[in-house]
Amino acid sequence: MTLPLTFATGLPRVVPRLRWLRTALDNAALASGNAPLVAGSTARWTCNPRVAVSTPGEGPAAVRGGRYFAAGTARRWGMAERADDVAVVASELLTNALRHAAPADAYARPGNGVRLGLLQPGPSRLLCAVADEDPHPPVPVSRDPEDFAETGRGLHIIAALSDDWGYAILGDAGKVVWALFSAVQQLGRP
């Protein structure tokens, strides 16, 4: 069962610093088939969206902190049944961004670098997104990783635990990789 996702028109006027998060939600709306049928539609939020944003530090502590932030936020927002999935996906997204995309000077420039965002456009959906400054799209490993390999499973895990995922290039500002969760788990998902 696919639950509707509200199109995110209007968010940048409210919070301009979160355009990257709106881009992720717009992209998820298109991917899930919930975008307006007419370009320039006046679709609006059906409720005030909840937004939580974190700028992690460096290394394993950043990933651990992002995992706790994501799980705690999901629970507070009434998505406890998916909190563990959201936490694992946030961890994978952050690990990928910190390993492959974080610029060396990201932490010297506040507001830049890797950002974790959670957005709840309605009571039964949650979007987890990580933005970074690298404009190159994430590349899934085309083969199954070796049994004892330490890398190569992240995007496979994200695909398995979320209802949908994707990315959007933010022009000169890098990219945002997102994963969408519904309160009711989809059939065929773990």
Buried (B, 14 or more C-beta within 10 A) or exposed (E): EEBBBBBBBEBBEEEEEBBBBBBBBBBBBBBBEBBEEEEEEEBEBEEEBBBBBBBBEEEEEBBEBBBBBBBBBBBEBEBEEBBBBBBBBBBBBBBBBBEBBBBEEBBEEEEBBBBBBBBBBBBBBBBBBBBBBBEEEBEEEEEEEEEEEEEBBBBBBBBBBBBBBBBBBBEEBBBBBBBBBBBEBEEEEE
